[in-house]
Amino acid sequence: MICVPITASSNDRAKADLREAALVGDLAELRIDFLSEPPRLAYLLEGRPCPVIVTNRPARQGGFFTGSEPERVAFLKEAVQLGAEYVDIEYDAVGRLGDKLATQVIVSYHDFERTPTDLRRIAQMLLGAGGDIIKIATYATDVTDIFRLCQFSHDIGVPAILVGMGTKGVATRILARKFAGYLTYAALRKDEGSAPGQLTALELKNVYHFDMVGRHTKVYGVIGNPIIHSVSPHIHNAAFKHLGMNAVYVPFEVDELKPFLAGCRMLDPEGFSVTIPHKEEALRLVDEADEITHKIGAANTIAVRGDKFIGANTDWQSAIAAIKSAFYEGETLAGKRVLLLGAGGAARAIAFGLRKEGANAIIANRTFARARTLAAEVPCEAVEWDKRCEVAADVIVNSTSIGMYPAMDATPMPAEALKPNTVVFDAVYNPRETRLLKEARDAGCRTAEGLEMFVEQAVAQFEFWTGRNAPIDVMREAAVAALDGE
């Protein structure tokens, strides 16, 4: 079930939000400690459109109620008398409610600093306190905390809510149904959650298809840091739904890749996308990878096959496909001079891809030593950054972050250096039309958007993992909608 916390500051706003919550969730949590005026519980609960949990969290457990303990519990007792379906109360106060209640009691424990190692002891303490459902909400300081929380949720054998708060714990919210969680919390609107790391109810339903996740759902995901605003879940989950696959794609904010890979198998994973800063480490940790992935020195894709992790790099394929999208029919990269701006991870993949296609790359980077080093490995030419405009190029490729949101006024090439009919590809996809692309179009260049590379690499990943043809149009539409904020 999806539970939508109501965090309004007034009774009237809370009443209105209850009606909205019923449209996107299965039940709502009335956080009366958020109210800046006395709670009017009879008013709030009368004619409620969905089941309700009434919570009056004290400051000592991360809430906002600062009155006396008898006064705080009195509001929960009133909720019981008014027939609320649930009340949530802390383990050390549940005895104050009384016995044999018609309302179901959620007995809760919160730790906003860490995820303790003794989850079983905490659960036993909650079970001993009485109540019908136990709730353990802890702060995930490392993504590996989710392994313990998910496993314990599956194993505990009683109605339980286990939540990893913060961006590293997001997977516990998305995978609650897979690991037998009683419910998950999701905000009514962005920035209106009751705890750190909450997605919105619409995100859970529309992006992650929460209602379709179950015990046998296969898990895919993106590994990186930061990662919470990644567009990749929109793309891959749209593909899974379109093809009717029992799978979900989840963001994993990972500090250290090795312990994540060591513990992730309990999630029932099938594959991962890998992004900054873990691509090079991923190649070192996988069991197998193909020749070009080794040449590039980085893996942006991991497939889980039996007891092995298989690495691949789809960046080079997607960049080549994006560049070719601006070509005339029958045109190839063979023999073309390509000015490649940048010498980072994306540039490495593109440089080796260009070499494979028979193009002649010329690398320019703001730190010339890095350009020279990469050029020696490919091998190809390198030029100083301030000499880049002097290169007579058939194709210009920007693999730097110059022009990326929020610095959208920047460009890696001055407008006067852009010549008609040159193919210009910008790997930046946010914004979709960078300053470089706009000025290139104005100069009569043929252009290719970074979005095309982003979608193409996701398509290649999907097909590498599943062995199925990816629904590229569905994936592109999902990417565009996510970037446009739809």
N, C-alpha and C positions, 0 to 999 in steps of 0.2 A: 504494500500500500504506500501511496505517497501522502505524507502529512505536510500540510502547508502552515507554517507558523504565522500567526497574526501579531505583528509588532507595532500596531498603530498606537499613537499617543492619546487618542480620545475614544470614548465609547462609540460615538457615532461613526467614526472612521473604521473602527474595528468591526462594527456591525456590517458596514458596506463591504469591507474586505472579506468577511465571512462568505458573503454571497459570491464574490469573485473566486475565492478559494475553492468553493464547491464545484466550480466549472473546470478546474484544472487538477484537483486532487481528490483523494478518497476520503480524507478527513482533515480537520484543521486543529491547530493548537492555539488556544487563546492564551497568549503570554500577557496576563494582566499586570505583571510587574513592569511592562513597558508603558503602561498608562500613566499620564501625568495628572490624572484626576481619579477620584475614587471609582473602583469598578462597579458597574451596574449589571450584576450577573443575570438577574432575572430578565432584563432588557436584552442582554447579549445572547442568552440561551433560548429565549422564546422564538419559536418558528425557525430555528436554525436549519439551514439547508443541507447539512451533512453532520456526521458524528463529530464530536468535539472533545479534545483533551484540554483541560483547564490546568494551567501551570502558573505558579506564583514564585518564581525563582528568587532566592535570597542573594544578596551581594556575595556572601561567602562561597556560593557555588556558581558565580559568574552571572547572576541575574541583577535586577535593579530594585528589588524591594528592600527598603531600609527600615521599615517599621519593626515592631516587636514580633517575636516568634508566635505568641498566641494570636495576635492580630493576623499574621500571615496565614496561619493554618485555618483560622476562622473563615477566610474567604474560600479555601478549598472545601471545607465542610459545607459551606453554603452551596457550592457547586454540586456536591454530592446530593444534597437535599433537593436541588432543582432538577436532578436527573441527568447531569452530564454523563456522557458515556465513559469518560476516563478522567482521572486526575493524575498528575505527575508530581511526586513528592520525593524529597531526598531520603536516603536510607536511614539517616539519623533522626528523622522526624516522622516517619510513617506511623509510629505507635500513637501519635497524637490524633490520628484520624478516627480511631475506633475500629471495631470489628464488624464483620458480616455486612459489608457494604454492597449495595446493588451496583454501584459504579466500579469499573475495573481500575485497579490502582497500579500505576507504573512507578516502580521504585528505582530511583536514579542515582548515579554516581558520575561526577565530572572531574576531570583533571585537565586544566587548560595549559599545562606546561609540558606534559610528556605522555607517553603510553607506557604504563607500568608493566613490568614483566610478570606480575602475579595476577593475571586476569582471573584465574580460577578462584583464588582466595577472595577477590573482590566480588565475584559472582556468588560465592557461598555466603558472603556477608549480606548481600542483597536478598538472597533467597531466605536467609534466616530472619531478615527484618519483616517478612511478610509481603503481601501484595500479589498481583497476578502476572505482571510482566516486569522483567528487569531491563534496565537501560544503563549501558556503560558508554560514556562519551569521553574520549581522551584525545589529546593533541598529538598528531602524528609528526614527530620531529624528523623522521626518516621514512621513506616510502616503504621500507621493509616492515614497518609497524602494521601495515595493512594485512600482511600475511598472517600475523598472529590474530588480528581482529576477525578477519574473514574465517579462518580455520576454527576459532573458538565459537563464532556465531553458528557455524555448521554443526559443531560437535556438542554444544551445551545441552540440547535436548529439552529445553523449556522455552516458552515464548520470550524472546530477547531482542533488544535493539542494541547493536554495537556500531558505534560511529567513530571514525577517525576524523577529527576536526583539522582544519587547515588545508592548504593546497596539496600537501602530500597525502592526505587521507581521502581525496575525492573518490577514488575507486570504491571505497567501502559504501558510499552513497549509491553509486551506479550499480554495484553488484550485490546489493542487499538481498534481492530475490534469489540469486544464485546460491547464496550461502544461508538461506533459511531465515533471514532477518524478518522480524515482525513488521517493520515499516522503515521507511527512509524519510528524512526531512528535506523539503525543497522550498525555496523562497517564492513568494507570490510575485515579486519583482526584483530586479537586480538591485543590490545594495540594501535590501530589506530583510536579509536573513537574520536568524536568531543566533547563529554561531558561525565562526569562520569556515569557509570552504563550501558553503551551501550553493549548489546550482539552483536555478529557478525550476519550478515545476514544469514549465513549458520546455525547457532544455532537456530535462529528464525524459519527457514524453516524446518530443519531436526530434531531438538529436539522437538520444540513446535508446529510444523505444523501450523504456523501462518495463512496460507491461508485458513485453515479449521475452524478457530475460528470465531464465529459469535454471534449474540445477545443471542441465546438460548444455547450456549455452557456452560456446567456445569464445575464448577471450583473445582479442587482438589489442594493440595499443601503440601509443607513441611515447617514446622515452626521451626525455630532455630536461633542460632546466634553464629558463622558465618554460612552462608548457601549457598553462591553464587556458590561454587564449588561442591555442592552436586551432586552425580550421580543419585539420585532418579528421577529427571525429565526425564532422558534418559530412565529409566526402565518403569515408568508408562505411559509416553506418547507413547512409543513403543507398550505397551499393548492396549491402547485406539485405536490407529490407526489400529492395527492388527484386532481388533474386530469391527471396524467401529463405535466406540462410539463417540458421539459429546461431547467431554470432553477434558480438558487440565489441566496439573499438573504444578504448578508454585512455585518457591522458594519465601518464605516470611521471610525476616530477621527481627525478632521480639525481641524487648528489654523487653517488658512487655506483658504477654500473656492475661491478663484479658481485657484490652481495645481492643486488636485485636479481641478476640472472641465476644466482645460486639458490634463491628461494622462490622464484616466480612460478615454478611448476605446479604448486598447489592451486594456482588460479585456473588451471586447465588451458594454458595458452597455446595458440597456433602460430602467432607471428607478431613482430614488432617493427614499427618504423623507428629509426634512430636519428635524432637531430642534435644540435649544439647542446653540450660540448662533448658528446660521447662517440662520435663516428669513428675516430681513430682507435679508441679503446675497444669499441665493438669488434673491429677486425682482429685485434689481438686476442679477444676472448672467445670468438666463435671456433667451432671445430673444423669447419670447412668454408672455403670461399673460392670463387673462380679467379682466373688469371688477371682479368682487368681490375677486379676489386682489389687484388693484392698490389697491382701497379699503382692504382689510385691511392692506396694506403688508408682507406676508410670504407666502412660499411654503413649504409643508411637503412639497411633492411636486414632483419633476422627472421628466418623461418625455423619453427620448432618441429623437427622431424624425428620421432622416436626419442632417443636419449641424446640427440645431437642438436646443436645450434648451427644453422647454415647461414652464412653471411653473403650479402650481395650489395652492389651499388647500382641504384637505378637513376642516380642524378645525371650521369653522363648520357644515358639513353634519352631521358626526358629533355635535356638541354638540346641535344641534336635534333630531336623531333620538333621542339619549339622553333629552333632556327629554320628548319626545313619548311615549317608552316608558312614562311614568308617567301619561299622560293617559287619560281615559275615551274610549270609542269616539266618534268624531266631534268631539272637542274640538280646538281649534286655539289657536295662540299669539296670533292677531290680537286686539288690544286688551288683552291681559293686561299687568299691571305685573310686571316682572321685576327683582328686586334682584340685580345682578351684582357679586360681590365680587372685586376685583382689577382691575388696569389694565395687565397685561403682555401678552405676545404672544397667549396663549390667550384672554384677555379681549377683545382687539381682534377676533379672529375671531368669537367668540361675540356680541359687541355688534353687529357688522355683520350677522351671521346673524339676530339677533333683529329688527333693523330691516327686513331683507328679508321676514321673516315677519309684519310688522305689529305686533310687540309694542312696549311702552313700557319701555325699559330705564332703570334708575336705577343708576348706577355708584358704588360705595363702595370706596375704596382707602386703605391706611394712609398713603400719601403723597397728599394731596388734590390737589396740583397735577397729578399724572399722571391722576387721575380726571377732573379738569376738562378737561384737554387732550383726552383720548379722547372725552369727552362732547361737546365742541365739534365734533369731526370726524364723529361718527356721523350726525346730532346726537341728543342725548338729555340726561337730567338727570344731575347728579352731587351726591352728598352727602358730608359729612365722615364718616370712619370711625366716630367715636363716636356718629353719628346713625343708623347703619344699622338699628338695632333699632326705630326709630320709623317706618320705611317700611312702609306697608301693601302687602304684595306677594302676588301670586298664585303666583309662582314665585321661589325663591331658588336662585341658581347660585354655587357656589364655584369660582373659577378660580385661586385662590391655592394655594400649597404647604402651607398650614396644615393639619396633620393627617396629612401624608405621613410614611411611614416614614423615619427612626426616631422622629420626634416625634409619635407616634400619640395622645398624650393631649391634644393641642391641638385646638381647634375655632375656626372663624371666626365662629360665632354661638352665643351663650349659649342653653341649653336653653329658658329661659323666653320667649325671643323666637320660638319655633317654634310656629305655630298649626295646629290640626287642618285637614286637607285641603289645606294648602299643598303645592305640589310642590317638593321639595328635590332638587337635582342637585349632586353633588360630583364635580368632574373628577379628583380624586385617585383613583387605582386601586390603590395599594399603601399601606395594606391595602385590601382590597375593601370591608369595612365600616368606614368611618371613624367617629370619635366623632360627627361631625355627622350622619351617616346613622343611626347607632344612636339618637341622641337624637331625631332627626326621626321615626323609626318609633314610638318610645315616645310621642311627642306626637300621634300620629295623622296624621302627614303622609304624603303619597304620595312615594316616593323613587325615584331613579334612580342607579345606580352609575357611577363613572368608568370602570369596565371596559367598559361599553357604548359610551361615546364612543371609547375606545381601539380597540375592535374595529371600530366603524363607520368611523373614519377610515382604518383599514387596508383595509377592504373598498372604500371609495371610491378609495383609492390603487390597489389591485389592478385595479379595473375601469378606471381612467383609463389605467394602463399597458398593459393587455392587451386591453381591449375585450371581455372575457369576464365572465360572471356569476361573482362570487366565491362560494366555498362558505362562507357566513357561519357555519354551525353548526360546521364543521370548524375555522375560524379562532378562534371563541369557545372551543371546547374546548381548543385548543392554548394559548390565552392563560391560561385558568384553570389548566391543568396546570402551565404555567411559573411562574405566580405562587404556586401551591401547592407548588412544588418537586418535582413528580413527574417 
